[in-house]
Amino acid sequence: MRALGATRPEAAQMAVALAAEAFGGLDVLANDAGHGLLGAIDEATPGECRPRFEVNGFGLIEVPRAVLPSMRR
């Protein structure tokens, strides 16, 4: 199993290509990458919050963008 950098479009596309090669395609996407923040939001720095937004926001977009074209085919 390899880690997927969910916020990097090229990483998501590579994961789709590897899955298609290994399994002949994809039928299901479980888009469950996420970061949590333990503590009060007003005590968090932008540097602590930004990675969570990148994964929980953009990761949620990039992975389906990479997967859906192959699922439609």
C-alpha positions, 0 to 999 in steps of 0.5 A: 500500500502506498500513501497518497498525497491527496492535495497533489493532482499528479499523486491522485492521477498516479494512484488511479493509474496504479489501481487500473493496472493492478485491478483493471479499473475502479468501481468505488471511491472511498474519499476519506482522507482527512486531518483533524485539529485537536484543541480550540480553533482560536488557539491554532496558528494559520500554519496548523490550520492550512494543511487541514484545509488543503487535505479536507478541502482540496483533497476532497476535490482532487481525488474524485477529479482523478478517479471519475473519468476512468469510472465513466469509461 
